[in-house]
Amino acid sequence: MLDKYVLKNGKKLRYGYTTGSCATAASKAAALMLLEGEAVEEIQIDTPKGWQLRLKINDILWEKEGVCCSVTKDGGDDPDATNGLKIHSRVKWRQDNQIIIDGGIGVGRVTKGGLPIEIGKAAINPVPRQMIDRAVRGIIGEDRGVDIEIFVPEGARVGARTFNPRLGIVGGISILGTSGIVEPMSEEAFKDSLAIELSMMKAEGVDKLVMVPGNYGRDLARDHYNLSQKYLFKTSNFIGFMLDEGLNKGIKKILLIGHVGKIVKVAGGIFHTHSKIADGRLEVMTAHLALMGATKDQLQRVMESNTTEEAVKWIKTFGYEAVFHSLTEKISEKCRLRTHQEIEIGTIMFSMEEGILGVCATAQRLLEEFKNE
């Protein structure tokens, strides 16, 4: 169990760790047992967040060609469908020095494009793969190689209750996590903490914001546009709530920077962007394409895309890149209507694979203003 907490709205909430961290710990422990021939009760791993985890090892099984063990997923005070699942890793020696990572039973397989994983591959995301590779390489050295199989006996049952089937990930869960850590997300407590954070910024004289839903938008604002950290505000899924708070607290200008998969929903009037609340991403994109004169076949291709990243590729293939500018203008318009035209708001939209997609006219002006600070 991770003994780290965050205080939100007077509540002490415990952090957890991701399926990616579990797979990494199980793989590292199995590799160590394979190398040394002795059972391991606990293992320590590093996470991209910078925290070290010391996790308990379960279900040790000595096999003819390798070693297998598991780590139990702990979502802290933010349990999701995968909380309590046992994430297993089986490690076997290879004849070369390669580390090959694959998924077994209960780990989904990718069947559609638009994801950061090739079709046919196990749904083990890039960051967890890197974590596993680095941790195991640190055990076995550069001259040895292993096959690693991540499997989750209850994964098929649980995966059916996640977003995976809609993404074309079949047969189980995904091994996820960009930070290795699960932050507790009690919604009301989280919103209260965001409101307090904004109040503190306002008290320090900040009256304009660069709002980003998540880490990717934050990184783009900071690393690509070189915008000052003091203006950055991470809204998570609560874009509408934070627009309301910004209005109430006298914020004058907002530059919204977000991934197309999140902020395109706002163009359709969806201000809580969690997938469990509402979607409509492809519908919004398709509607704007239709207004630009796209053919029925082109509209259908976009509408049937597996992800917004795939939809973006189709839109660019069809030569309708101008739709992204249209979408950013619509997002800004919806946000201004939400705030009764009292806040100057501009929008920048990007994708992970194609980079900057659209920048509305107001965003262009605000960018120059923020850069000149």
LINFENHU-V378938 format. One record per residue. RES is the residue in one small letter. OMEGA is omega in whole degrees, 0 to 359 (none if undefined). NEAR is the number of other ideal C-beta (glycine too) atoms within 12 Angstrom. Layout:
RES:OMEGA:NEAR
RES:OMEGA:NEAR
This chain:
m:179:20
l:184:34
d:176:14
k:187:26
y:172:17
v:180:25
l:179:19
k:180:27
n:179:19
g:181:13
k:178:18
k:184:17
l:185:28
r:173:25
y:173:31
g:177:39
y:191:44
t:173:45
t:177:53
g:177:46
s:178:47
c:180:54
a:179:60
t:181:46
a:180:50
a:180:50
s:180:55
k:180:42
a:180:45
a:178:47
a:179:43
l:178:32
m:178:33
l:182:36
l:189:22
e:177:14
g:179:10
e:182:14
a:179:20
v:181:32
e:179:18
e:177:22
i:179:36
q:177:23
i:172:40
d:177:24
t:177:34
p:178:27
k:181:26
g:178:11
w:172:24
q:177:22
l:173:38
r:190:24
l:181:39
k:180:26
i:182:35
n:168:27
d:180:24
i:181:29
l:177:24
w:182:20
e:184:18
k:185:10
e:183:17
g:181:26
v:180:39
c:176:35
c:182:42
s:171:36
v:182:43
t:179:29
k:179:41
d:181:34
g:182:31
g:179:30
d:174:27
d:184:28
p:174:19
d:185:28
a:184:26
t:182:41
n:179:27
g:178:21
l:173:39
k:178:34
i:185:53
h:171:43
s:175:53
r:184:39
v:179:44
k:177:29
w:170:27
r:179:22
q:178:13
d:182:13
n:181:16
q:170:19
i:182:32
i:184:26
i:180:41
d:178:29
g:177:41
g:183:29
i:177:24
g:172:36
v:186:46
g:174:42
r:181:32
v:181:30
t:181:23
k:180:27
g:177:26
g:179:33
l:180:35
p:181:28
i:181:35
e:175:17
i:180:20
g:181:19
k:175:26
a:183:38
a:174:45
i:189:47
n:185:35
p:182:24
v:175:30
p:177:44
r:179:33
q:179:26
m:181:43
i:182:47
d:183:28
r:182:25
a:182:41
v:179:45
r:178:25
g:178:23
i:190:32
i:181:31
g:186:14
e:188:13
d:180:13
r:177:23
g:180:24
v:166:39
d:180:31
i:177:47
e:175:34
i:178:50
f:186:40
v:186:43
p:180:22
e:187:26
g:181:41
a:181:26
r:183:18
v:181:29
g:180:34
a:181:20
r:179:20
t:179:30
f:187:26
n:181:34
p:180:23
r:179:24
l:183:34
g:174:26
i:189:39
v:171:27
g:180:29
g:181:38
i:172:49
s:174:46
i:194:51
l:171:42
g:177:39
t:179:25
s:183:26
g:185:38
i:174:35
v:178:36
e:181:33
p:188:30
m:171:27
s:195:23
e:182:23
e:178:17
a:180:23
f:179:30
k:177:26
d:181:21
s:176:31
l:179:35
a:178:26
i:179:20
e:180:27
l:178:36
s:179:20
m:178:16
m:180:30
k:179:24
a:179:13
e:175:12
g:180:12
v:178:28
d:173:20
k:189:34
l:163:43
v:183:43
m:178:49
v:178:38
p:186:42
g:185:31
n:182:26
y:177:28
g:177:39
r:181:27
d:179:23
l:180:32
a:185:37
r:189:22
d:181:15
h:183:21
y:179:30
n:180:18
l:185:33
s:179:21
q:186:19
k:180:20
y:186:35
l:180:34
f:181:40
k:185:34
t:192:42
s:182:29
n:191:31
f:183:34
i:180:46
g:179:33
f:182:30
m:172:40
l:178:35
d:179:26
e:178:32
g:178:42
l:182:27
n:185:18
k:173:29
g:175:21
i:186:32
k:185:21
k:179:31
i:170:45
l:181:47
l:180:55
i:183:50
g:175:47
h:182:36
v:183:47
g:177:40
k:194:43
i:177:49
v:177:48
k:182:36
v:177:44
a:176:42
g:179:25
g:179:23
i:186:27
f:169:32
h:196:27
t:177:38
h:184:26
s:180:21
k:180:16
i:181:18
a:177:22
d:177:24
g:182:25
r:183:38
l:178:34
e:179:25
v:180:37
m:180:47
t:179:34
a:180:24
h:175:35
l:180:36
a:179:21
l:179:18
m:175:24
g:178:15
a:181:27
t:179:17
k:180:13
d:178:13
q:178:26
l:180:28
q:180:18
r:179:25
v:183:39
m:182:27
e:178:21
s:180:33
n:181:31
t:176:35
t:177:43
e:178:33
e:179:34
a:179:43
v:180:39
k:179:25
w:181:34
i:179:39
k:176:25
t:182:17
f:177:25
g:182:15
y:181:32
e:181:24
a:180:21
v:181:37
f:175:37
h:177:29
s:180:31
l:179:44
t:177:38
e:180:29
k:178:31
i:180:48
s:179:42
e:180:25
k:180:30
c:179:44
r:176:27
l:180:21
r:183:28
t:174:32
h:177:14
q:183:14
e:178:21
i:174:33
e:188:28
i:175:44
g:187:37
t:170:48
i:181:44
m:179:50
f:170:39
s:182:36
m:186:30
e:185:23
e:179:24
g:182:21
i:181:29
l:184:40
g:177:40
v:181:32
c:185:34
a:180:21
t:179:28
a:177:39
q:180:23
r:182:20
l:177:35
l:181:31
e:179:17
e:180:23
f:181:30
k:183:18
n:179:11
e:none:19
